[in-house]
């Protein structure tokens, strides 16, 4: 008979204590080195105050320039350009004053051109050039029948 030897077998075990220590060390390391997210905040904006005007300016929002078939230029029922006047210096000076008044009242200078149907195109270009010299950019055209309805056809 054979005799059995008592073999001592050593079992390999994984020790959990050092592994748990390492996990806690890594956790603490990442918590310390991470940057906290800054919460969103409202941006404080200082709005400008309103300044009251000393005198009330009664400016119409829009000036209407009627160009007659004869070549005359009419602004607010006042003839400002003769048919032969290509530079329209009187119209330019009135438009510059209108632009300045509109800037002071913090509004946009608007011009509506209402040429009659038979007006030469060069005369319309002359009026547009006068608006450009006065640095007025808000220029529009009225519908074809609006000039007569406004009373500009009879001048």
C-alpha positions, 0 to 999 in steps of 0.5 A, spaced: 500 500 500 502 506 498 501 511 503 498 518 501 503 524 502 499 530 505 501 535 500 500 542 502 497 546 497 497 553 497 491 557 494 493 563 491 488 569 493 487 576 491 488 581 497 482 586 496 485 591 502 490 594 497 486 594 491 481 598 495 486 603 498 488 604 490 481 605 488 480 610 494 487 614 492 485 614 485 478 617 486 481 622 491 486 624 486 481 625 480 476 629 485 482 634 487 485 635 480 478 636 476 476 643 475 469 644 477 464 647 472 462 654 473 455 655 473 452 660 468 451 667 471 447 673 468 451 678 464 450 685 467 448 690 462 448 697 463 443 700 458 444 708 457 438 712 460 434 717 456 435 724 455 429 728 454 429 734 449 428 741 451 424 743 445 419 738 441 421 737 434 415 735 430 418 732 424 414 728 419 417 721 419 418 721 411 419 727 406 415 726 399 419 729 393 414 730 387 417 730 380 413 733 375 413 732 368 416 739 366 422 737 371 420 741 377 422 738 384 417 739 389 418 738 396 412 739 401 408 743 396 414 747 395 418 748 389 425 747 390 428 745 383 427 748 376 427 744 370 434 746 368 438 745 375 442 739 374 445 740 381 439 741 385 443 745 390 437 748 394 434 741 395 440 738 397 441 744 403 434 742 405 435 735 405 441 736 409 437 740 414 432 734 414 438 729 415 441 733 421 434 734 424 432 726 424 439 725 427 438 729 433 431 726 434 434 719 433 430 717 427 431 715 420 431 720 415 426 717 409 424 720 403 419 718 398 420 719 391 413 720 387 415 722 380 409 723 374 409 717 369 412 722 363 418 724 367 425 723 364 429 718 368 435 723 368 431 728 372 429 722 377 437 720 377 438 728 379 434 727 385 437 721 387 444 724 386 441 730 391 439 725 396 446 721 396 449 728 397 445 729 403 447 722 405 440 720 406 439 712 404 432 711 406 429 713 399 423 709 396 419 710 390 411 711 391 406 707 386 405 711 380 398 714 382 400 716 388 403 723 386 397 725 383 393 723 389 397 727 394 396 734 390 402 734 386 399 733 379 396 740 379 403 744 380 
